[in-house]
Amino acid sequence: MHSAKQEALDAIQHLPDNVDMEEIMYRLYVLEKVRKGREDVANGRVISAEELRREIQSW
């Protein structure tokens, strides 16, 4: 498992040289959200598709 810093550097290195700062920040944001989602799954913090449907219907 890589450190957060190494993951960020790896993600940035795979972007084209002409990428703007907004795109870099967006990519890092998405990377963090994916990391947190995987952590939630690993720790059992999930809900079923049926529970999600019921929640959405209550909106």
KOLSEBA-819653 format. One record per atom (N, C-alpha, C, O): x, y, z. Coordinates in Angstrom, 3 decimals. Atoms other than C-alpha are relative to their C-alpha. Example, Ala and Ser with C-alpha at 12.3 -4.5 7.8 and 13.67 -1.06 7.14 Angstrom:
2
ATOM / 0.890 / -1.190 / 0.000
ATOM / 12.300 / -4.500 / 7.800
ATOM / 0.900 / 1.200 / 0.000
ATOM / 1.936 / 1.181 / 0.665
ATOM / -0.820 / -1.190 / -0.060
ATOM / 13.670 / -1.060 / 7.140
ATOM / -0.770 / 1.090 / 0.730
ATOM / -0.261 / 2.198 / 0.899
//
This chain:
59
ATOM / 0.848 / -1.182 / 0.000
ATOM / 0.000 / 0.000 / 0.000
ATOM / 0.892 / 1.243 / 0.000
ATOM / 1.841 / 1.341 / 0.779
ATOM / -0.777 / -1.231 / 0.126
ATOM / 1.356 / 3.398 / -0.991
ATOM / -0.513 / 1.055 / 0.978
ATOM / -1.663 / 1.012 / 1.413
ATOM / 0.416 / -1.127 / -0.824
ATOM / 1.288 / 6.511 / 1.141
ATOM / -0.879 / 0.925 / -0.845
ATOM / -0.864 / 0.869 / -2.075
ATOM / 0.852 / -0.957 / 0.712
ATOM / -1.193 / 9.229 / 0.258
ATOM / 0.833 / 0.889 / -0.909
ATOM / 0.425 / 1.204 / -2.027
ATOM / -0.882 / -0.853 / 0.794
ATOM / 1.686 / 11.371 / -0.961
ATOM / 0.442 / -0.721 / -1.272
ATOM / 0.422 / -0.139 / -2.357
ATOM / -0.456 / 0.749 / 1.171
ATOM / 2.979 / 8.643 / -3.272
ATOM / -1.135 / -0.209 / -0.996
ATOM / -0.921 / -0.110 / -2.204
ATOM / 1.152 / 0.166 / 0.894
ATOM / -0.513 / 7.982 / -4.671
ATOM / -0.275 / 1.296 / -0.758
ATOM / -0.572 / 1.267 / -1.953
ATOM / 0.228 / -1.297 / 0.649
ATOM / -0.920 / 11.709 / -5.387
ATOM / 1.061 / 0.252 / -1.062
ATOM / 0.743 / 0.681 / -2.172
ATOM / -1.080 / -0.202 / 0.973
ATOM / 2.467 / 11.901 / -7.088
ATOM / -0.174 / -0.908 / -1.218
ATOM / 0.023 / -0.475 / -2.354
ATOM / 0.229 / 0.929 / 1.113
ATOM / 1.698 / 8.812 / -9.181
ATOM / -1.122 / 0.494 / -0.906
ATOM / -1.007 / 0.453 / -2.131
ATOM / 1.139 / -0.491 / 0.786
ATOM / -1.652 / 10.265 / -10.259
ATOM / 0.400 / 1.212 / -0.830
ATOM / 0.031 / 1.312 / -2.001
ATOM / -0.427 / -1.208 / 0.706
ATOM / -0.086 / 13.590 / -11.209
ATOM / 0.964 / -0.340 / -1.131
ATOM / 0.884 / 0.250 / -2.209
ATOM / -0.971 / 0.365 / 1.029
ATOM / 2.743 / 11.957 / -13.140
ATOM / -0.658 / -0.607 / -1.236
ATOM / -0.100 / -0.539 / -2.331
ATOM / 0.692 / 0.603 / 1.141
ATOM / 0.217 / 10.158 / -15.351
ATOM / -0.830 / 1.005 / -0.802
ATOM / -1.400 / 0.654 / -1.835
ATOM / 0.737 / -1.038 / 0.725
ATOM / -1.418 / 13.428 / -16.414
ATOM / 0.893 / 0.613 / -1.077
ATOM / 2.118 / 0.593 / -0.955
ATOM / -0.805 / -0.655 / 1.037
ATOM / -0.326 / 15.237 / -19.574
ATOM / 0.677 / 1.264 / 0.544
ATOM / 0.207 / 1.854 / 1.516
ATOM / -0.761 / -1.165 / -0.457
ATOM / 2.196 / 18.068 / -19.194
ATOM / -0.797 / 1.310 / -0.048
ATOM / -0.502 / 2.239 / 0.703
ATOM / 0.751 / -1.244 / 0.153
ATOM / -0.348 / 20.699 / -20.265
ATOM / -1.263 / 0.057 / 0.871
ATOM / -2.125 / 0.906 / 0.646
ATOM / 1.187 / 0.022 / -0.855
ATOM / -2.915 / 19.843 / -17.555
ATOM / -0.021 / 1.253 / 0.883
ATOM / 1.025 / 1.738 / 1.317
ATOM / 0.094 / -1.191 / -0.852
ATOM / -4.235 / 22.798 / -15.563
ATOM / -0.210 / -0.407 / 1.467
ATOM / -0.518 / -1.559 / 1.772
ATOM / 0.068 / 0.243 / -1.441
ATOM / -4.342 / 23.110 / -11.777
ATOM / -1.375 / -0.520 / 0.417
ATOM / -1.472 / -1.359 / 1.312
ATOM / 1.354 / 0.452 / -0.331
ATOM / -8.115 / 22.620 / -11.658
ATOM / -0.156 / -1.495 / -0.250
ATOM / -0.745 / -2.205 / 0.566
ATOM / 0.083 / 1.428 / 0.322
ATOM / -7.832 / 19.220 / -13.345
ATOM / 0.829 / -0.823 / 0.989
ATOM / 0.407 / -1.907 / 1.394
ATOM / -0.826 / 0.704 / -0.991
ATOM / -5.027 / 18.186 / -10.981
ATOM / -0.757 / -0.129 / 1.315
ATOM / -0.796 / -1.205 / 1.911
ATOM / 0.741 / 0.032 / -1.259
ATOM / -7.122 / 19.116 / -7.958
ATOM / -1.198 / -0.940 / -0.094
ATOM / -1.499 / -1.656 / 0.861
ATOM / 1.140 / 0.897 / 0.185
ATOM / -10.148 / 17.273 / -9.383
ATOM / 0.452 / -1.462 / 0.063
ATOM / -0.191 / -2.282 / 0.719
ATOM / -0.507 / 1.385 / -0.012
ATOM / -8.098 / 14.103 / -9.981
ATOM / 0.364 / -0.436 / 1.411
ATOM / 0.077 / -1.567 / 1.802
ATOM / -0.365 / 0.341 / -1.376
ATOM / -6.745 / 14.204 / -6.434
ATOM / -1.246 / -0.157 / 0.879
ATOM / -1.280 / -1.008 / 1.768
ATOM / 1.271 / 0.103 / -0.724
ATOM / -10.277 / 14.763 / -5.083
ATOM / -0.644 / -1.365 / -0.259
ATOM / -1.074 / -2.044 / 0.673
ATOM / 0.600 / 1.283 / 0.362
ATOM / -11.581 / 11.725 / -6.973
ATOM / 0.807 / -1.150 / 0.606
ATOM / 0.231 / -2.102 / 1.133
ATOM / -0.857 / 1.018 / -0.578
ATOM / -8.611 / 9.642 / -5.862
ATOM / -0.301 / -0.187 / 1.493
ATOM / -0.374 / -1.319 / 1.970
ATOM / 0.307 / 0.071 / -1.434
ATOM / -9.390 / 10.469 / -2.210
ATOM / -1.380 / -0.604 / 0.243
ATOM / -1.553 / -1.394 / 1.171
ATOM / 1.342 / 0.560 / -0.171
ATOM / -13.088 / 9.664 / -2.612
ATOM / 0.001 / -1.501 / -0.247
ATOM / -0.666 / -2.245 / 0.471
ATOM / -0.114 / 1.438 / 0.272
ATOM / -12.235 / 6.274 / -4.132
ATOM / 0.687 / -0.695 / 1.174
ATOM / 0.254 / -1.768 / 1.593
ATOM / -0.704 / 0.581 / -1.141
ATOM / -9.782 / 5.595 / -1.283
ATOM / -0.932 / -0.151 / 1.202
ATOM / -0.945 / -1.188 / 1.864
ATOM / 0.940 / 0.053 / -1.122
ATOM / -12.431 / 6.440 / 1.313
ATOM / -1.091 / -1.036 / -0.237
ATOM / -1.502 / -1.724 / 0.697
ATOM / 1.008 / 1.005 / 0.325
ATOM / -15.003 / 4.280 / -0.481
ATOM / 0.523 / -1.409 / 0.215
ATOM / -0.179 / -2.257 / 0.767
ATOM / -0.600 / 1.322 / -0.214
ATOM / -12.664 / 1.295 / -0.480
ATOM / 0.173 / -0.289 / 1.485
ATOM / -0.034 / -1.416 / 1.935
ATOM / -0.148 / 0.155 / -1.446
ATOM / -11.968 / 1.865 / 3.199
ATOM / -1.349 / -0.329 / 0.641
ATOM / -1.423 / -1.187 / 1.521
ATOM / 1.342 / 0.284 / -0.517
ATOM / -15.720 / 1.926 / 3.925
ATOM / -0.396 / -1.446 / -0.279
ATOM / -0.917 / -2.129 / 0.603
ATOM / 0.336 / 1.377 / 0.356
ATOM / -16.209 / -1.359 / 2.079
ATOM / 0.793 / -0.974 / 0.869
ATOM / 0.235 / -1.939 / 1.390
ATOM / -0.851 / 0.884 / -0.801
ATOM / -13.281 / -2.969 / 3.903
ATOM / -0.454 / -0.058 / 1.458
ATOM / -0.268 / -1.075 / 2.126
ATOM / 0.461 / -0.060 / -1.388
ATOM / -14.790 / -1.882 / 7.240
ATOM / -1.480 / -0.312 / 0.161
ATOM / -2.035 / -0.148 / 1.248
ATOM / 1.400 / 0.409 / -0.082
ATOM / -18.319 / -3.054 / 6.400
ATOM / -0.996 / 1.140 / 0.041
ATOM / -2.162 / 0.928 / 0.376
ATOM / 0.911 / -1.153 / -0.004
ATOM / -19.792 / 0.444 / 6.113
ATOM / -0.656 / 0.118 / -1.372
ATOM / -0.313 / 0.986 / -2.174
ATOM / 0.696 / 0.053 / 1.287
ATOM / -22.091 / -0.383 / 3.210
ATOM / -1.486 / -0.199 / 0.248
ATOM / -1.902 / -0.597 / 1.336
ATOM / 1.428 / 0.305 / -0.051
ATOM / -25.794 / -0.606 / 2.488
ATOM / -0.361 / -0.768 / -1.269
ATOM / 0.337 / -0.683 / -2.279
ATOM / 0.425 / 0.787 / 1.151
ATOM / -27.666 / -2.901 / 0.133
ATOM / -0.647 / 0.912 / -1.041
ATOM / -1.021 / 2.048 / -0.751
ATOM / 0.650 / -0.751 / 1.070
ATOM / -29.086 / -1.764 / -3.194
ATOM / -1.458 / 0.300 / 0.376
ATOM / -1.971 / 1.377 / 0.074
ATOM / 1.390 / -0.203 / -0.408
ATOM / -32.587 / -2.212 / -1.757
ATOM / -0.105 / 1.113 / 1.040
ATOM / -1.022 / 1.931 / 0.973
ATOM / -0.005 / -1.079 / -0.995
ATOM / -31.777 / 0.024 / 1.222
ATOM / 0.220 / 1.346 / -0.678
ATOM / -0.397 / 2.343 / -0.302
ATOM / -0.245 / -1.241 / 0.740
ATOM / -30.449 / 2.640 / -1.178
ATOM / -1.246 / 0.447 / -0.751
ATOM / -1.571 / 1.634 / -0.760
ATOM / 1.249 / -0.341 / 0.708
ATOM / -33.649 / 2.483 / -3.272
ATOM / -1.012 / 0.611 / 0.955
ATOM / -1.642 / 1.619 / 0.633
ATOM / 0.958 / -0.529 / -0.990
ATOM / -35.780 / 3.020 / -0.148
ATOM / 0.411 / 1.401 / 0.437
ATOM / -0.435 / 2.281 / 0.596
ATOM / -0.484 / -1.314 / -0.412
ATOM / -33.608 / 5.933 / 0.889
ATOM / -0.289 / 1.039 / -1.068
ATOM / -0.757 / 2.136 / -0.763
ATOM / 0.233 / -0.949 / 1.116
ATOM / -33.855 / 7.580 / -2.541
ATOM / -1.490 / 0.308 / -0.118
ATOM / -1.858 / 1.456 / -0.366
ATOM / 1.458 / -0.231 / 0.104
ATOM / -37.653 / 7.134 / -2.595
ATOM / -0.492 / 0.950 / 1.089
ATOM / -1.508 / 1.621 / 0.906
ATOM / 0.441 / -0.881 / -1.090
ATOM / -37.893 / 9.028 / 0.693
ATOM / 0.348 / 1.467 / -0.262
ATOM / -0.111 / 2.352 / 0.460
ATOM / -0.357 / -1.369 / 0.321
ATOM / -36.391 / 12.120 / -0.902
ATOM / -1.188 / 0.678 / -0.557
ATOM / -1.120 / 1.857 / -0.904
//
